[in-house]
Amino acid sequence: MSASGTLPNLDHIPPPSDNRLALHVTPAAERALRRGHPWLFADNITQQNHEGSAGDLAIVFDKKRRFLAIGLYDPQSPIRVKILHQGKPATIDGTFLAERVKAAIALRQPIAETDTTGYRLIHGENDGLPSLILDRYGDTLVLKLYSAIWFPYLADLLPVILDAQPCERMVLRLSRNLQQEATFGLQDGQALIGDLPDAPIIFREYGLQFAADVVHGHKTGFFFDHRENRKRVQDIAARHSVLDVFAYAGPFSVHAAAGGARSVTSIDVSAPALEAAKANMARNPKAAQVPHEIIVADAFDALHDLAQQGRQFSMVIVDPPSFAKSQAEIEGALRAYANLTRLALAVLAPAGVLVIASCSSRVSADDFYSTVHRAANDIGRPLQEIERTGHALDHPTGFPEGTYLKCLFAQA
C-alpha cells in the first residue's frame, strides 16, 4: 500500500496538556493495577490533586506514594483513567505511542499471508492503546475512537500509523457516546487521510471477497473477530444444508457456500444487511453457485416458523448480538441463549452441527457453555463438543473483560 493522502491539519485541537494529575486509589484497585488491569474506575480513586480534562496524563501512586501506573484521564467515563503503562515510570510521548502501534501491527503480519486484507490492526486496551480501534480494509484504514482522551494525541498518532501501515485513505469513526461530547469539529465518518469512498470497500478474507460500508456501517463496517471461526465453518461445510441465523452481511453464509455447502439460508431482521449478504455471495464465484435463500425476520420468530414448517438443516450457525450490556442483563441473556439453543436444535437434523456464539463480555464462558448444554439436554438433544473457540489473532485479550467472544462447535 502507498500513502496518497496528506495528513490533516489538526492545529485547532489543543495538544497534550502539561497538566499532570496525581491519584491515590483503593487497595483493591492497587492490586488490580499491579496485575496489569487497564481500567481505573472513578469509585476507586481516593485522592486526586485537581480536576482534569480528557487526555490529561494521570499518574497513579501506591499507598507508599511510589509510582504505580500512568494513563489518560477521562472525566466523562466511569472508567476514569485508561491505563497506558504499569510498573516503572515511563514517558508518554510520540516514541511511546510509535512503539505500541508498531508492535500491534507486527503481531498481525501472519494474517496478511493468508490472502486476507481485512482485519484489526489495533485492539484497544489489549494492544496497550485503550479506547482506540484501527481496522484495515485493503488500502483503507478505519480509526475508531471510544473516548475523547485521544483527541490531543491525534497529531502524534496519525504519522505513526501511516508510517507503520501506509494507506490510500483513513476514515474516522466515533462511538455514539463520543459523538455527544466536544469533538473539535471532528465528525463520525469523515476522511482523515485521502477522500471518502463513493462505494463500499472491497477486501479479502481467506481469498473470499466482501464489501464493507466503512463510513456508516456497524462498528467500523464489518466484524473481524469471527474470521477464524468462519474459516472453520468453510472447512467443514461440504455437502451441508446450512442455516445462518443473525447473518448480517453474510460472512458465515459466504464461507459455508465457498466450502461446498449444498444450500445456505440466511436469517436477519435487517433487509439491507441481507441484500449485502446476497451481494457478497455474488462476489465469490464458487459461493454464487450455491442456492441461497434469505429470510428477513426476527431470528426467534423465524426459527419457530421454520420448525413449524418441518424444515431441517444439517448445520445451524447462531451468532447473536450482545444480549448483556450491563450486569443487570446477564440473567436475561442466559435465558436468550437457552431459548436460541432449543430453537436451533428444533431445526437441526440428527447428527447435525451446531455453531453457537456469545459476544458479551458480561457473560462468562462457563455460564454460556453450561447454559447451552443444559438447554440441549432439556430437550433430549445432548451435545457432543467438537471445539470451543474464541477470538481471532487480531483480537488478542489481555484482561478478563477483554475476553468477550465464545463459540461452540458441537454435534447433536
ZIZIDA-V414422 format. One record per residue. N is the residue number from 0. RES is the residue in three letters. SS is DSSP state (alpha for helix, beta for strand, coil for the rest). PHI is phi in radians with two decimals (NA if undefined). PSI is psi in whole degrees, 0 to 359 (999 if undefined). Layout:
# ZIZIDA-V414422
n = (N;N)
res = (RES;RES)
ss = (SS;SS)
phi = (PHI;PHI)
psi = (PSI;PSI)
This chain:
# ZIZIDA-V414422
n = (0;1;2;3;4;5;6;7;8;9;10;11;12;13;14;15;16;17;18;19;20;21;22;23;24;25;26;27;28;29;30;31;32;33;34;35;36;37;38;39;40;41;42;43;44;45;46;47;48;49;50;51;52;53;54;55;56;57;58;59;60;61;62;63;64;65;66;67;68;69;70;71;72;73;74;75;76;77;78;79;80;81;82;83;84;85;86;87;88;89;90;91;92;93;94;95;96;97;98;99;100;101;102;103;104;105;106;107;108;109;110;111;112;113;114;115;116;117;118;119;120;121;122;123;124;125;126;127;128;129;130;131;132;133;134;135;136;137;138;139;140;141;142;143;144;145;146;147;148;149;150;151;152;153;154;155;156;157;158;159;160;161;162;163;164;165;166;167;168;169;170;171;172;173;174;175;176;177;178;179;180;181;182;183;184;185;186;187;188;189;190;191;192;193;194;195;196;197;198;199;200;201;202;203;204;205;206;207;208;209;210;211;212;213;214;215;216;217;218;219;220;221;222;223;224;225;226;227;228;229;230;231;232;233;234;235;236;237;238;239;240;241;242;243;244;245;246;247;248;249;250;251;252;253;254;255;256;257;258;259;260;261;262;263;264;265;266;267;268;269;270;271;272;273;274;275;276;277;278;279;280;281;282;283;284;285;286;287;288;289;290;291;292;293;294;295;296;297;298;299;300;301;302;303;304;305;306;307;308;309;310;311;312;313;314;315;316;317;318;319;320;321;322;323;324;325;326;327;328;329;330;331;332;333;334;335;336;337;338;339;340;341;342;343;344;345;346;347;348;349;350;351;352;353;354;355;356;357;358;359;360;361;362;363;364;365;366;367;368;369;370;371;372;373;374;375;376;377;378;379;380;381;382;383;384;385;386;387;388;389;390;391;392;393;394;395;396;397;398;399;400;401;402;403;404;405;406;407;408;409;410;411)
res = (MET;SER;ALA;SER;GLY;THR;LEU;PRO;ASN;LEU;ASP;HIS;ILE;PRO;PRO;PRO;SER;ASP;ASN;ARG;LEU;ALA;LEU;HIS;VAL;THR;PRO;ALA;ALA;GLU;ARG;ALA;LEU;ARG;ARG;GLY;HIS;PRO;TRP;LEU;PHE;ALA;ASP;ASN;ILE;THR;GLN;GLN;ASN;HIS;GLU;GLY;SER;ALA;GLY;ASP;LEU;ALA;ILE;VAL;PHE;ASP;LYS;LYS;ARG;ARG;PHE;LEU;ALA;ILE;GLY;LEU;TYR;ASP;PRO;GLN;SER;PRO;ILE;ARG;VAL;LYS;ILE;LEU;HIS;GLN;GLY;LYS;PRO;ALA;THR;ILE;ASP;GLY;THR;PHE;LEU;ALA;GLU;ARG;VAL;LYS;ALA;ALA;ILE;ALA;LEU;ARG;GLN;PRO;ILE;ALA;GLU;THR;ASP;THR;THR;GLY;TYR;ARG;LEU;ILE;HIS;GLY;GLU;ASN;ASP;GLY;LEU;PRO;SER;LEU;ILE;LEU;ASP;ARG;TYR;GLY;ASP;THR;LEU;VAL;LEU;LYS;LEU;TYR;SER;ALA;ILE;TRP;PHE;PRO;TYR;LEU;ALA;ASP;LEU;LEU;PRO;VAL;ILE;LEU;ASP;ALA;GLN;PRO;CYS;GLU;ARG;MET;VAL;LEU;ARG;LEU;SER;ARG;ASN;LEU;GLN;GLN;GLU;ALA;THR;PHE;GLY;LEU;GLN;ASP;GLY;GLN;ALA;LEU;ILE;GLY;ASP;LEU;PRO;ASP;ALA;PRO;ILE;ILE;PHE;ARG;GLU;TYR;GLY;LEU;GLN;PHE;ALA;ALA;ASP;VAL;VAL;HIS;GLY;HIS;LYS;THR;GLY;PHE;PHE;PHE;ASP;HIS;ARG;GLU;ASN;ARG;LYS;ARG;VAL;GLN;ASP;ILE;ALA;ALA;ARG;HIS;SER;VAL;LEU;ASP;VAL;PHE;ALA;TYR;ALA;GLY;PRO;PHE;SER;VAL;HIS;ALA;ALA;ALA;GLY;GLY;ALA;ARG;SER;VAL;THR;SER;ILE;ASP;VAL;SER;ALA;PRO;ALA;LEU;GLU;ALA;ALA;LYS;ALA;ASN;MET;ALA;ARG;ASN;PRO;LYS;ALA;ALA;GLN;VAL;PRO;HIS;GLU;ILE;ILE;VAL;ALA;ASP;ALA;PHE;ASP;ALA;LEU;HIS;ASP;LEU;ALA;GLN;GLN;GLY;ARG;GLN;PHE;SER;MET;VAL;ILE;VAL;ASP;PRO;PRO;SER;PHE;ALA;LYS;SER;GLN;ALA;GLU;ILE;GLU;GLY;ALA;LEU;ARG;ALA;TYR;ALA;ASN;LEU;THR;ARG;LEU;ALA;LEU;ALA;VAL;LEU;ALA;PRO;ALA;GLY;VAL;LEU;VAL;ILE;ALA;SER;CYS;SER;SER;ARG;VAL;SER;ALA;ASP;ASP;PHE;TYR;SER;THR;VAL;HIS;ARG;ALA;ALA;ASN;ASP;ILE;GLY;ARG;PRO;LEU;GLN;GLU;ILE;GLU;ARG;THR;GLY;HIS;ALA;LEU;ASP;HIS;PRO;THR;GLY;PHE;PRO;GLU;GLY;THR;TYR;LEU;LYS;CYS;LEU;PHE;ALA;GLN;ALA)
ss = (coil;coil;coil;coil;coil;coil;coil;coil;coil;coil;coil;coil;coil;coil;coil;coil;coil;coil;coil;beta;beta;beta;beta;beta;beta;coil;alpha;alpha;alpha;alpha;alpha;alpha;alpha;alpha;coil;coil;coil;coil;beta;beta;beta;alpha;alpha;alpha;beta;beta;beta;beta;coil;coil;coil;coil;coil;coil;coil;coil;beta;beta;beta;beta;beta;coil;coil;coil;coil;coil;beta;beta;beta;beta;beta;beta;beta;coil;coil;coil;coil;coil;beta;beta;beta;beta;beta;beta;beta;beta;coil;coil;coil;coil;coil;coil;coil;alpha;alpha;alpha;alpha;alpha;alpha;alpha;alpha;alpha;alpha;alpha;alpha;alpha;alpha;coil;alpha;alpha;alpha;alpha;coil;coil;coil;coil;coil;beta;beta;beta;beta;beta;beta;alpha;alpha;alpha;alpha;coil;coil;coil;coil;beta;beta;beta;beta;beta;beta;coil;coil;beta;beta;beta;beta;beta;beta;coil;coil;alpha;alpha;alpha;alpha;alpha;alpha;alpha;alpha;alpha;alpha;alpha;alpha;alpha;alpha;alpha;alpha;alpha;coil;coil;coil;coil;beta;beta;beta;beta;beta;beta;coil;coil;coil;alpha;alpha;alpha;coil;coil;coil;coil;coil;coil;coil;coil;coil;beta;beta;beta;beta;coil;coil;coil;coil;coil;coil;coil;beta;beta;beta;beta;beta;coil;coil;beta;beta;beta;beta;beta;coil;coil;coil;coil;coil;coil;coil;coil;coil;coil;coil;coil;coil;coil;alpha;alpha;alpha;alpha;alpha;alpha;alpha;alpha;alpha;alpha;coil;coil;coil;coil;beta;beta;beta;beta;beta;coil;coil;coil;coil;coil;alpha;alpha;alpha;alpha;alpha;alpha;alpha;alpha;coil;coil;coil;coil;beta;beta;beta;beta;beta;beta;coil;coil;alpha;alpha;alpha;alpha;alpha;alpha;alpha;alpha;alpha;alpha;alpha;alpha;coil;coil;alpha;alpha;alpha;alpha;coil;coil;beta;beta;beta;beta;beta;beta;coil;coil;alpha;alpha;alpha;alpha;alpha;alpha;alpha;alpha;alpha;alpha;coil;coil;coil;coil;beta;beta;beta;beta;beta;beta;beta;coil;coil;coil;coil;coil;coil;coil;alpha;alpha;alpha;alpha;alpha;alpha;alpha;alpha;alpha;alpha;alpha;alpha;alpha;alpha;alpha;alpha;alpha;alpha;alpha;alpha;coil;beta;beta;beta;beta;beta;beta;beta;beta;beta;beta;beta;coil;coil;coil;coil;coil;coil;alpha;alpha;alpha;alpha;alpha;alpha;alpha;alpha;alpha;alpha;alpha;alpha;alpha;alpha;coil;coil;coil;coil;coil;beta;beta;beta;beta;beta;beta;coil;coil;coil;coil;coil;coil;coil;coil;coil;coil;alpha;alpha;alpha;coil;coil;coil;beta;beta;beta;beta;beta;beta;coil)
phi = (NA;-2.19;-1.55;-1.75;-1.53;-1.65;-1.18;-1.26;-1.44;-1.98;-1.10;-1.34;-1.61;-0.98;-1.23;-0.93;-1.34;-1.39;-1.12;-2.00;-1.71;-1.97;-2.16;-2.09;-2.31;-1.21;-0.99;-1.12;-1.16;-1.06;-1.12;-1.10;-1.16;-1.11;-1.39;1.69;-1.16;-1.55;-2.10;-2.11;-1.43;-0.98;-1.12;-1.70;-1.57;-1.73;-2.67;-2.50;-1.26;-2.88;-1.20;-2.32;-1.92;-1.03;1.67;-1.09;-1.29;-2.05;-1.76;-1.78;-1.92;-1.47;-1.15;-1.69;1.10;-1.75;-1.02;-2.03;-2.85;-2.39;-2.73;-1.84;-1.47;-2.28;-1.19;-1.60;-2.08;-1.09;-1.44;-1.23;-2.26;-1.64;-1.32;-1.76;-2.70;-2.31;2.06;-1.49;-0.96;-2.45;-1.64;-1.64;-2.59;-1.03;-1.14;-1.04;-1.12;-1.07;-1.12;-1.14;-1.10;-1.12;-1.12;-1.12;-1.18;-1.11;-1.06;-1.56;-0.95;-1.04;-1.14;-1.10;-1.55;-1.91;0.97;-2.22;-2.12;-2.16;-2.93;-1.50;-1.69;-2.34;-2.02;0.94;-0.91;-1.20;-1.96;1.34;-2.27;-1.03;1.14;-2.31;-2.11;-2.29;-2.01;-1.85;-2.22;1.07;-1.51;-1.94;-1.89;-2.12;-1.76;-1.98;-1.92;-1.94;-2.70;-1.26;-1.05;-1.59;-0.97;-1.14;-1.82;-1.03;-1.10;-1.46;-1.27;-1.05;-1.08;-1.13;-1.10;-1.12;-1.22;-1.38;-2.48;-0.98;-2.62;-1.44;-2.66;-2.32;-1.83;-1.67;-2.08;-2.08;-1.07;-1.02;-1.11;-1.16;-1.12;-1.51;-1.75;-1.21;-2.07;0.98;1.46;-1.34;-2.23;-1.07;1.55;-1.56;-1.50;-1.57;-2.36;1.26;-1.85;-1.15;-1.21;-1.68;-2.72;-0.98;-1.47;-1.63;-2.44;-1.96;-2.36;0.88;1.50;-1.54;-1.72;-2.36;-2.05;-2.38;-1.56;-1.40;-1.58;-2.08;-1.20;-1.01;0.96;-1.90;2.19;-2.74;-2.04;-1.57;-1.11;-1.63;-0.93;-1.22;-1.19;-1.14;-1.14;-1.07;-1.07;-1.01;-1.18;-2.03;-1.45;-0.93;1.20;-1.48;-1.61;-1.96;-1.97;-1.92;-1.75;1.07;-1.27;0.95;-1.54;1.48;-1.07;-1.15;-1.06;-1.14;-1.09;-1.11;-1.11;-1.15;-1.46;1.73;-1.05;-1.28;-2.75;-2.35;-2.09;-1.99;-2.00;-2.76;-1.33;-1.72;-1.11;-1.04;-1.09;-1.29;-1.12;-1.13;-1.10;-1.07;-1.15;-1.14;-1.09;-1.17;-1.25;-2.09;-0.89;-1.17;-1.14;-1.14;-1.40;-1.55;-0.96;-2.29;-1.86;-2.02;-2.25;-1.54;-2.97;-1.05;-1.07;-1.09;-1.13;-1.12;-1.10;-1.07;-1.14;-1.10;-1.14;-1.09;-1.42;1.37;-1.23;-2.32;-2.34;-1.56;-2.49;-2.15;-1.94;-2.19;-2.22;-1.32;-1.21;-1.12;-1.66;-2.34;-1.65;-2.53;-1.00;-1.18;-1.67;-1.09;-1.06;-1.13;-1.10;-1.12;-1.11;-1.14;-1.11;-1.11;-1.09;-1.10;-1.07;-1.09;-1.14;-1.16;-1.21;-1.18;-1.96;-1.57;-1.12;-0.95;1.12;-1.38;-1.84;-1.85;-2.09;-2.35;-2.30;-2.31;-1.99;-1.77;-1.20;-1.21;-1.62;-1.25;-1.06;-1.05;-1.13;-1.13;-1.13;-1.18;-1.12;-1.10;-1.10;-1.11;-1.11;-1.15;-1.11;-1.06;-1.87;1.29;-2.18;-1.01;-1.69;-1.78;-1.20;-1.70;-2.90;-1.92;-2.28;-2.51;-1.30;-1.31;-0.95;-1.42;-2.13;-1.11;-2.17;-2.13;-2.78;-0.93;-1.18;-1.38;-1.65;-1.93;-1.59;-2.28;-2.47;-2.02;-1.83;-2.59;-1.98;-2.37)
psi = (152;149;114;334;158;157;142;159;114;23;337;350;124;138;172;137;151;354;123;131;139;123;145;148;171;159;322;318;322;317;318;317;323;329;356;12;135;5;136;115;149;321;342;4;121;339;137;132;328;173;155;164;165;127;351;143;130;121;125;129;150;183;341;15;32;154;132;313;164;141;189;133;134;95;345;356;144;333;87;329;125;114;133;328;139;146;245;153;145;152;124;106;191;323;317;311;321;319;319;315;313;321;318;315;323;325;330;359;320;333;321;341;6;28;45;128;10;112;169;132;324;127;59;225;324;344;17;15;76;143;21;126;138;119;146;132;85;238;6;133;144;119;117;128;137;4;149;355;337;347;314;344;0;321;331;324;316;314;324;314;315;325;319;329;82;149;164;326;158;126;137;129;140;137;159;317;319;329;342;353;176;123;12;36;355;143;148;128;10;158;127;325;136;197;155;142;146;8;165;149;131;132;168;146;109;42;347;146;137;159;146;137;96;349;318;351;166;144;248;5;340;170;108;345;335;9;312;329;325;322;323;318;315;319;337;7;349;130;6;147;120;133;121;109;138;53;337;232;15;22;317;320;315;316;320;315;318;336;2;21;148;324;157;132;127;129;132;152;344;116;316;323;319;332;320;324;317;318;320;323;316;336;345;107;315;317;324;340;348;132;130;116;137;144;112;105;162;135;317;315;318;317;318;315;319;320;319;327;353;16;143;145;146;352;128;125;126;109;76;163;173;126;350;97;355;164;323;342;359;314;316;324;316;323;320;318;320;316;315;322;313;316;320;319;336;338;4;125;156;138;19;171;127;130;115;138;160;133;22;121;338;333;120;157;316;315;320;307;320;325;315;314;318;318;320;317;323;332;16;26;65;145;136;113;137;313;146;130;174;229;151;168;326;2;62;158;132;1;158;314;342;348;92;331;126;134;132;127;123;161;142;999)
